[in-house]
Amino acid sequence: MLSNEVVEAVKANMFNIYAVSHIDEGIEILTGIKAGNRLKSGGFSRGSIKDKVNRRLLELAKPLMQRKTDAKENSKRKRVKNRRIFKLQIKEPARRAGSFLS
């Protein structure tokens, strides 16, 4: 299957070939750190590659989530402001049709 050149390079310890059945095995071989398992809490085993990736993604997502929260608050403020204007308009005394003629 492998060319003689590759076989000779492996014999000379120029590199190694590993057979893996799942990507997690490859991650562990390449990094020397456990890939990690999903916990019941939704996170991953502490210190694992998946835990580190998850933490980094959450860190990168914080500004985006903050913008979304800010946009919702701004939208809510506008609605409240519009409601106040509407309430002020309702509270004004109603004019009678003939009162301006007097």
Helices and strands as residue ranges (DSSP letters): H 4-11, H 23-31, H 49-91, G 99-101
